[in-house]
Amino acid sequence: MLNIVAINDEKGRWIRATGENRTKSGWIERVATRKAQEDIVTAVLLNKSLRGKEKTMNHAEMEKIVTSLPFPNNYFAVKMLQRYPAPAIDNNPEVTESPSVSDDEEEDGDTESSN
């Protein structure tokens, strides 16, 4: 899940933040935060969509959520999709063939004799 925090104070490269439900507070580095409106909207909507589902989701479900966001190419949207990679496509699948009748065999399974 994404951690959404309230910023209480800023000093240099540090920010004093309080977490959701005011259960935790402390200082974090500024580089670990994003304050742009687009980021906040995306994080809030992602959190709302993922509540209780994040561990059971697959790539297709996450992609559906991300594409429905107002900013589907946002930093957080891209990061969430990376957590749920698409299944790999096997470009060299192993092909097994069922036995077939060769030119040397008749349809009933008998082989031709060479006399």
Contacts in CASP RR format, 6 or more apart in sequence:
PFRMAT RR
TARGET T0000
AUTHOR 0000-0000-0000
METHOD contacts of the structure
MODEL  1
MLNIVAINDEKGRWIRATGENRTKSGWIERVATRKAQEDIVTAVLLNKSL
RGKEKTMNHAEMEKIVTSLPFPNNYFAVKMLQRYPAPAIDNNPEVTESPS
VSDDEEEDGDTESSN
1 47 0 8 1.000
1 50 0 8 1.000
1 54 0 8 1.000
2 43 0 8 1.000
2 46 0 8 1.000
2 47 0 8 1.000
2 76 0 8 1.000
3 19 0 8 1.000
3 20 0 8 1.000
4 19 0 8 1.000
4 20 0 8 1.000
4 40 0 8 1.000
4 43 0 8 1.000
4 44 0 8 1.000
4 47 0 8 1.000
5 17 0 8 1.000
5 18 0 8 1.000
5 19 0 8 1.000
5 20 0 8 1.000
5 28 0 8 1.000
5 33 0 8 1.000
6 17 0 8 1.000
6 18 0 8 1.000
6 19 0 8 1.000
7 15 0 8 1.000
7 16 0 8 1.000
7 17 0 8 1.000
7 33 0 8 1.000
7 35 0 8 1.000
8 16 0 8 1.000
8 17 0 8 1.000
8 18 0 8 1.000
8 25 0 8 1.000
9 15 0 8 1.000
9 16 0 8 1.000
10 16 0 8 1.000
10 30 0 8 1.000
12 30 0 8 1.000
13 29 0 8 1.000
13 30 0 8 1.000
13 31 0 8 1.000
14 27 0 8 1.000
14 28 0 8 1.000
14 29 0 8 1.000
14 30 0 8 1.000
15 27 0 8 1.000
15 28 0 8 1.000
15 29 0 8 1.000
15 30 0 8 1.000
15 33 0 8 1.000
16 25 0 8 1.000
16 26 0 8 1.000
16 27 0 8 1.000
17 25 0 8 1.000
17 26 0 8 1.000
17 27 0 8 1.000
17 28 0 8 1.000
17 33 0 8 1.000
18 24 0 8 1.000
18 25 0 8 1.000
18 26 0 8 1.000
19 25 0 8 1.000
34 40 0 8 1.000
34 43 0 8 1.000
34 75 0 8 1.000
34 76 0 8 1.000
38 71 0 8 1.000
38 74 0 8 1.000
39 74 0 8 1.000
39 75 0 8 1.000
39 76 0 8 1.000
41 70 0 8 1.000
41 71 0 8 1.000
42 69 0 8 1.000
42 70 0 8 1.000
42 71 0 8 1.000
42 74 0 8 1.000
42 75 0 8 1.000
42 76 0 8 1.000
42 77 0 8 1.000
43 76 0 8 1.000
45 69 0 8 1.000
45 70 0 8 1.000
46 65 0 8 1.000
46 66 0 8 1.000
46 69 0 8 1.000
46 76 0 8 1.000
46 77 0 8 1.000
46 80 0 8 1.000
49 65 0 8 1.000
50 57 0 8 1.000
50 65 0 8 1.000
50 80 0 8 1.000
53 61 0 8 1.000
57 84 0 8 1.000
58 84 0 8 1.000
59 81 0 8 1.000
59 84 0 8 1.000
59 85 0 8 1.000
59 86 0 8 1.000
59 87 0 8 1.000
61 84 0 8 1.000
62 80 0 8 1.000
62 81 0 8 1.000
62 83 0 8 1.000
62 84 0 8 1.000
63 81 0 8 1.000
63 84 0 8 1.000
63 86 0 8 1.000
65 80 0 8 1.000
66 72 0 8 1.000
66 77 0 8 1.000
66 80 0 8 1.000
66 81 0 8 1.000
69 77 0 8 1.000
71 77 0 8 1.000
101 107 0 8 1.000
101 109 0 8 1.000
104 111 0 8 1.000
104 112 0 8 1.000
105 111 0 8 1.000
105 112 0 8 1.000
106 112 0 8 1.000
END
